[in-house]
Amino acid sequence: MRPIEPLPLNHSWPLYDLRTHLAPVLLDPDIARSDAALAERGLGLWHCDLADNQLRWTAGVYDIFGLDRDLDVARPLAVSLYAPDSREPMERLRAYAIRHKRGFTLDVDIEQADGMGRCAMRLIAAPVLDAAGEVVGLHGVKQMLAQGAPPSHRLDPTIFVML
């Protein structure tokens, strides 16, 4: 995990704060709806169905993980690409998010499957609730971070001025 204070569990936030954590993506609806525009900016959207752990990714997430865009990625494969010191905090925050219906933001390191080495990624996740208020999935944004980027709780808003 990329060094950051406070400790990882403190990166959890209430669902009513989701809009604040995704604000840069929401600023430009054309970018937010365009898979190609997101991927060009090192961003991807993702969803995990908790019933079967099925993952759905946009192109940018495949690129961050160094995987072919047409690959059907099983969650165990995706988790295995997290650097060991990033995997445990991510899994801990994921379990906490599901149990307490909270979102989280965490900077992690990924070992890219295409052999390009390690890259830093900002993971923003929020639970998906059904009509009864039960958590049925997680979804969010993954953003590739520049080498040496400072840890943060939010998406880097400067990514949206690179046209």
LINDASUL-V694580 format. One record per run of one state. SS is the DSSP state (hx for helix, st for strand, lp for the rest). FROM is the first residue (numbers start at 1). TO is the last residue. If there is no record, write none. Layout:
ss=SS from=FROM to=TO
ss=SS from=FROM to=TO
This chain:
ss=lp from=1 to=7
ss=hx from=8 to=11
ss=st from=12 to=14
ss=hx from=15 to=21
ss=lp from=22 to=22
ss=hx from=23 to=26
ss=lp from=27 to=28
ss=hx from=29 to=32
ss=lp from=33 to=34
ss=hx from=35 to=40
ss=lp from=41 to=42
ss=st from=43 to=49
ss=lp from=50 to=53
ss=st from=54 to=57
ss=lp from=58 to=58
ss=hx from=59 to=65
ss=lp from=66 to=74
ss=hx from=75 to=80
ss=lp from=81 to=81
ss=st from=82 to=82
ss=lp from=83 to=83
ss=hx from=84 to=100
ss=lp from=101 to=101
ss=st from=102 to=112
ss=lp from=113 to=116
ss=st from=117 to=129
ss=lp from=130 to=134
ss=st from=135 to=145
ss=lp from=146 to=156
ss=hx from=157 to=161
ss=lp from=162 to=163
